[in-house]
Amino acid sequence: MKIIALLFALLLGLGAGMKKTADDQKETSFQSELNQYKSYPNLLPVVEVIGHKS
């Protein structure tokens, strides 16, 4: 019974570690993408207004 509890705890620990690694990698990817955009001087979105003239 102790072996089963140990294996269960090991699997939970491994799963938590993998989840943390995935979250860290996602955050690193997001920060890397933001850093790439810092070299552009102006990234305002282009808005086209379409409507009836009154």
VOGU-3710 file (C-alpha; in Angstrom, 3 decimals, decimal comma):
1> mkiiallfal> 0,000/0,000/0,000  2,914/2,355/0,741  4,317/1,741/-2,717  1,026/2,749/-4,342  0,885/5,942/-2,270  4,506/6,694/-3,159  3,850/6,187/-6,874  0,744/8,361/-6,678  2,685/11,147/-4,942  5,469/10,813/-7,519
11> llglgagmkk> 2,999/11,129/-10,387  1,357/14,170/-8,798  4,737/15,827/-8,309  5,773/15,056/-11,873  2,497/16,437/-13,229  2,822/19,635/-11,204  6,386/20,103/-12,410  5,390/19,618/-16,029  2,519/22,092/-15,659  4,849/24,699/-14,145
21> taddqketsf> 7,363/24,161/-16,958  4,647/24,621/-19,588  3,424/27,820/-17,902  6,989/29,166/-17,684  7,623/28,368/-21,333  4,390/30,112/-22,351  5,367/33,213/-20,344  8,881/33,194/-21,862  7,410/32,936/-25,346  5,072/35,859/-24,645
31> qselnqyksy> 7,919/38,024/-23,310  10,082/37,142/-26,330  7,309/38,196/-28,705  6,874/41,500/-26,865  10,617/42,151/-27,047  10,568/41,660/-30,820  7,959/44,416/-31,177  10,042/46,936/-29,197  12,173/47,620/-32,282  9,189/49,005/-34,221
41> pnllpvvevi> 8,622/52,752/-33,674  4,829/52,829/-33,924  2,396/49,933/-33,910  -0,920/51,715/-33,634  -3,722/49,758/-35,272  -5,156/51,069/-38,527  -8,858/51,795/-38,129  -11,075/52,303/-41,132  -14,390/53,982/-40,359  -17,186/52,879/-42,632
51> ghks> -20,591/54,448/-42,368  -23,310/56,426/-44,070  -22,703/60,102/-44,686  -25,394/62,215/-43,100
//
